[in-house]
Amino acid sequence: MDDPERPSERLVEQRLRNRAMEALVALSKGDSGVRSVGVGDYINLFFDVIDDDIPWQWREWSCFTPEEVERLDAVHGLLQAACVVTPWNDTDDDFIASGWPGRIQPAARAALDVMQARGRFREDAEEENPSE
């Protein structure tokens, strides 16, 4: 049984996979996704989990399929490109006007669709395959 005070690496990865799916929801909604959470969270919710500048190697997580990694990597690349050309203090309207949400939306929708096809993992016990 997992110790809730010290969850296994697998359980942490399952939870983070679920957080990635939640971040993809806003990204997959394009302009309305930006308006629903604000440009800061629109970008940061994804990068809080899926980012090359964080210590874990998300592409190697056992809870992702190769197709999920490929789809997440596409979203990651688009968000990185958007961040390079977007001022950090952009408003929601400015970011929407840049066209980035519309460019990110199809890739985010594809990633979310692939991940939702498998479903969410439980957050209280390790699973080989998602059960929720």
Backbone bond lengths (Angstrom), bond angles and torsions (degrees), N, CA, C in turn:
res aa  C-N    CA-C-N  psi(-1)  N-CA   C-N-CA  omega(-1)  CA-C   N-CA-C  phi
1 M - - - 1.460 - - 1.518 108.95 -
2 D 1.323 117.19 140.21 1.447 121.83 -178.96 1.519 110.82 -73.30
3 D 1.328 115.11 140.79 1.456 121.98 175.19 1.520 107.20 -84.99
4 P 1.350 119.07 115.90 1.464 120.42 -176.90 1.528 112.90 -61.92
5 E 1.329 115.96 -21.53 1.463 119.78 177.77 1.530 111.66 -77.93
6 R 1.320 116.56 -24.97 1.458 122.08 -179.00 1.522 109.38 -139.68
7 P 1.323 116.90 76.39 1.462 118.72 -178.70 1.527 110.70 -65.67
8 S 1.306 115.24 152.47 1.459 120.77 178.88 1.525 110.03 -66.23
9 E 1.312 115.13 162.82 1.461 120.40 176.86 1.528 110.05 -59.50
10 R 1.308 116.82 -41.52 1.467 121.29 179.44 1.526 111.13 -60.83
11 L 1.318 117.09 -44.50 1.457 120.43 -179.15 1.532 110.75 -64.52
12 V 1.318 116.74 -39.22 1.467 120.49 176.89 1.525 109.45 -62.38
13 E 1.327 117.40 -43.95 1.464 121.04 178.74 1.535 110.97 -62.09
14 Q 1.313 117.56 -41.14 1.463 120.82 177.57 1.526 110.14 -59.87
15 R 1.314 116.49 -44.72 1.461 120.42 -179.83 1.527 110.68 -64.16
16 L 1.320 116.43 -42.63 1.464 120.15 -179.99 1.532 111.23 -67.25
17 R 1.318 117.50 -35.00 1.466 120.26 175.04 1.525 109.76 -60.18
18 N 1.334 116.42 -43.34 1.465 120.24 177.41 1.526 111.06 -62.26
19 R 1.345 117.81 -39.00 1.472 120.81 178.05 1.533 110.38 -65.32
20 A 1.325 116.53 -36.99 1.470 119.84 177.63 1.518 110.00 -62.63
21 M 1.326 116.93 -41.65 1.465 120.32 177.92 1.522 110.54 -61.55
22 E 1.316 117.24 -41.00 1.466 120.73 179.05 1.532 110.59 -64.10
23 A 1.320 117.54 -40.81 1.467 120.79 178.33 1.523 110.89 -64.14
24 L 1.318 116.45 -36.61 1.465 120.48 -179.88 1.526 112.62 -65.19
25 V 1.309 117.58 -24.70 1.467 119.97 -179.77 1.521 110.03 -59.43
26 A 1.333 117.45 -51.08 1.472 120.19 179.49 1.521 110.61 -64.24
27 L 1.329 116.99 -43.31 1.465 120.38 -178.81 1.526 111.06 -62.06
28 S 1.322 116.95 -34.69 1.464 120.67 -177.47 1.528 113.17 -76.37
29 K 1.321 116.41 -7.27 1.467 120.29 179.78 1.525 112.45 -97.47
30 G 1.318 118.13 0.16 1.460 120.79 177.07 1.517 112.56 62.09
31 D 1.334 116.36 -131.87 1.466 121.82 -176.63 1.530 111.73 -57.24
32 S 1.316 117.38 -42.54 1.469 119.24 -178.90 1.528 111.11 -67.61
33 G 1.327 117.34 -27.72 1.464 120.65 175.36 1.514 111.27 -66.30
34 V 1.335 116.84 -40.28 1.468 120.81 176.57 1.523 109.11 -62.37
35 R 1.312 115.93 -45.90 1.475 119.98 -178.50 1.532 111.87 -65.61
36 S 1.314 117.75 -30.90 1.467 120.10 -176.88 1.524 113.06 -73.76
37 V 1.339 117.69 -31.17 1.470 119.54 -176.58 1.524 113.40 -122.99
38 G 1.336 118.41 -11.15 1.459 121.50 -175.47 1.516 110.06 87.78
39 V 1.317 116.25 149.94 1.464 120.72 -174.36 1.531 112.18 -60.71
40 G 1.315 118.05 -36.34 1.470 120.22 179.89 1.513 112.37 -60.73
41 D 1.323 116.34 -51.44 1.466 119.67 179.13 1.517 111.94 -71.29
42 Y 1.321 116.87 -32.07 1.464 120.86 177.66 1.526 109.61 -53.47
43 I 1.301 116.99 -42.42 1.466 122.21 -178.87 1.524 111.14 -86.83
44 N 1.321 116.66 -48.19 1.463 120.32 -170.73 1.515 114.87 -71.26
45 L 1.325 118.67 -30.39 1.464 119.11 179.05 1.523 111.01 -60.06
46 F 1.320 116.62 -36.64 1.463 120.42 177.53 1.525 110.34 -72.32
47 F 1.337 116.50 -49.50 1.464 120.40 -177.08 1.528 112.88 -68.21
48 D 1.321 118.18 -18.05 1.463 119.80 174.41 1.521 111.32 -64.03
49 V 1.332 116.13 -23.64 1.465 121.01 -176.25 1.529 111.79 -115.56
50 I 1.312 116.30 -46.95 1.464 121.82 -174.43 1.529 108.51 -111.61
51 D 1.320 115.65 100.61 1.463 119.85 -179.07 1.522 108.57 -161.75
52 D 1.309 115.72 143.60 1.457 120.47 178.53 1.525 112.23 -80.46
53 D 1.323 117.71 -10.02 1.455 121.47 -179.15 1.523 113.13 -95.67
54 I 1.316 117.67 11.72 1.452 121.61 176.02 1.523 108.34 -109.40
55 P 1.318 117.49 158.28 1.470 119.06 -170.03 1.520 116.79 -67.10
56 W 1.307 118.60 -22.73 1.458 117.62 -178.31 1.527 111.07 -88.90
57 Q 1.296 115.59 152.64 1.468 123.35 -179.25 1.523 108.56 -96.40
58 W 1.323 116.91 84.22 1.454 121.57 -171.70 1.524 112.79 -60.33
59 R 1.308 117.98 -29.85 1.472 120.07 -178.95 1.529 112.04 -66.91
60 E 1.301 117.98 -16.35 1.466 122.58 -177.70 1.525 113.20 -100.57
61 W 1.303 118.59 1.58 1.459 120.28 -178.58 1.520 110.27 -62.54
62 S 1.299 115.01 136.28 1.464 120.48 -178.19 1.528 112.72 -71.46
63 C 1.307 118.16 -14.00 1.474 120.09 -178.57 1.528 112.45 -88.03
64 F 1.338 117.94 -2.33 1.461 121.85 176.22 1.522 110.54 -102.31
65 T 1.307 115.77 142.34 1.457 120.29 170.17 1.530 107.80 -85.00
66 P 1.318 117.93 161.85 1.464 119.22 175.74 1.536 112.60 -56.71
67 E 1.327 117.23 -37.41 1.468 119.71 179.06 1.530 111.03 -66.76
68 E 1.323 117.24 -39.28 1.468 119.88 177.52 1.519 110.66 -62.90
69 V 1.320 117.17 -42.92 1.467 120.85 177.78 1.524 110.01 -60.62
70 E 1.310 116.88 -44.32 1.468 121.26 179.75 1.531 110.79 -60.50
71 R 1.312 116.97 -44.88 1.477 121.18 -179.19 1.526 111.07 -68.45
72 L 1.324 116.98 -41.98 1.468 120.30 177.77 1.525 111.11 -64.98
73 D 1.319 116.53 -37.28 1.457 120.94 178.91 1.535 110.78 -63.47
74 A 1.320 117.09 -37.36 1.463 120.73 177.82 1.531 110.58 -63.92
75 V 1.319 116.81 -43.61 1.462 120.97 177.92 1.522 109.72 -64.82
76 H 1.301 116.37 -43.66 1.465 122.17 179.04 1.525 110.71 -56.10
77 G 1.310 116.35 -46.77 1.467 120.86 -179.85 1.516 112.40 -62.71
78 L 1.326 117.11 -42.12 1.466 120.62 178.72 1.525 111.24 -65.54
79 L 1.327 116.89 -42.67 1.469 119.22 178.65 1.522 111.47 -65.09
80 Q 1.330 116.75 -39.24 1.463 119.61 176.55 1.523 110.52 -61.06
81 A 1.313 117.02 -45.18 1.463 121.01 179.69 1.527 110.45 -62.09
82 A 1.317 117.24 -41.78 1.465 120.87 178.77 1.527 110.63 -62.31
83 C 1.320 116.47 -40.63 1.471 120.43 -178.74 1.528 111.75 -66.91
84 V 1.315 117.03 -33.77 1.464 120.74 -179.63 1.521 111.17 -62.96
85 V 1.316 117.13 -36.96 1.470 120.53 -174.16 1.528 113.49 -104.08
86 T 1.316 117.69 -0.74 1.459 121.01 -177.12 1.523 109.77 -107.04
87 P 1.328 117.54 126.52 1.467 119.67 176.23 1.530 110.73 -59.88
88 W 1.318 117.36 143.92 1.461 120.95 -176.74 1.529 111.73 -63.77
89 N 1.324 117.55 -22.56 1.459 120.05 -177.50 1.531 112.38 -103.62
90 D 1.319 117.25 23.29 1.465 121.65 176.71 1.528 110.38 -59.84
91 T 1.312 115.65 142.48 1.460 120.32 172.65 1.524 108.91 -82.53
92 D 1.320 115.68 167.72 1.466 120.13 175.89 1.524 109.93 -55.85
93 D 1.332 116.31 -46.52 1.471 120.73 -178.29 1.527 111.81 -62.37
94 D 1.343 116.65 -41.63 1.463 119.86 179.26 1.526 110.87 -63.84
95 F 1.308 116.24 -43.15 1.463 119.93 -179.17 1.530 110.19 -65.54
96 I 1.311 116.74 -42.08 1.464 120.31 177.88 1.523 110.07 -62.36
97 A 1.339 116.66 -43.24 1.465 121.04 -179.90 1.526 112.43 -63.58
98 S 1.323 117.00 -24.36 1.464 120.73 179.18 1.526 111.95 -68.04
99 G 1.323 116.72 -19.89 1.464 121.19 -179.14 1.514 114.36 88.24
100 W 1.321 118.07 -5.75 1.465 120.11 -177.81 1.529 113.67 -61.40
101 P 1.314 119.92 -42.96 1.472 117.06 179.60 1.529 112.83 -57.59
102 G 1.313 117.02 -36.80 1.461 120.46 177.94 1.513 113.05 -68.96
103 R 1.332 117.14 -30.62 1.472 120.48 177.54 1.530 111.35 -78.26
104 I 1.312 116.48 -31.97 1.467 121.44 -178.84 1.524 111.12 -79.08
105 Q 1.319 116.82 -33.43 1.464 122.57 -172.68 1.535 114.40 -51.96
106 P 1.340 120.28 -49.88 1.472 117.99 -177.40 1.535 113.24 -63.29
107 A 1.312 116.68 -39.27 1.465 119.63 179.42 1.529 110.63 -67.99
108 A 1.310 116.42 -40.22 1.466 120.41 178.55 1.526 110.68 -66.18
109 R 1.324 116.93 -40.80 1.462 120.93 178.68 1.531 110.38 -63.06
110 A 1.336 115.95 -41.76 1.470 119.82 179.12 1.527 110.71 -64.14
111 A 1.320 117.03 -42.53 1.475 121.03 178.96 1.524 110.33 -64.29
112 L 1.318 116.12 -45.31 1.462 119.78 -179.60 1.528 110.85 -64.01
113 D 1.315 117.49 -41.97 1.471 120.81 179.00 1.527 111.39 -59.39
114 V 1.325 116.52 -44.62 1.461 120.63 -179.74 1.529 110.44 -64.44
115 M 1.323 116.26 -41.61 1.461 119.46 -178.57 1.529 111.60 -72.10
116 Q 1.326 116.64 -38.03 1.464 119.55 178.81 1.529 111.70 -68.90
117 A 1.315 117.06 -26.99 1.465 119.67 177.78 1.526 110.32 -60.93
118 R 1.309 116.69 -35.61 1.475 120.80 176.09 1.514 111.26 -85.19
119 G 1.320 117.45 -32.70 1.459 121.66 180.00 1.515 113.20 97.67
120 R 1.317 113.84 -175.45 1.458 121.81 -178.87 1.524 109.70 -95.45
121 F 1.320 114.71 149.91 1.456 120.87 173.40 1.527 109.33 -86.10
122 R 1.311 115.23 153.79 1.464 119.97 171.07 1.520 107.90 -64.58
123 E 1.304 116.19 153.96 1.458 120.37 -179.87 1.518 112.41 -107.48
124 D 1.327 116.33 0.38 1.461 119.74 -178.02 1.530 113.13 -115.96
125 A 1.322 117.62 -2.34 1.460 121.01 179.98 1.524 109.79 -156.45
126 E 1.312 115.40 144.36 1.479 119.79 177.24 1.519 110.00 -65.95
127 E 1.341 114.28 143.59 1.466 121.08 176.64 1.514 108.94 -137.24
128 E 1.308 115.75 148.00 1.449 120.73 174.07 1.530 109.73 -76.05
129 N 1.338 115.60 -39.85 1.461 122.62 179.36 1.524 108.72 -131.36
130 P 1.326 117.62 151.93 1.461 119.94 179.25 1.528 111.36 -61.38
131 S 1.321 114.96 144.52 1.458 118.85 -179.95 1.528 112.08 -121.17
132 E 1.305 117.77 -2.68 1.471 119.78 -177.79 1.510 110.76 -112.01
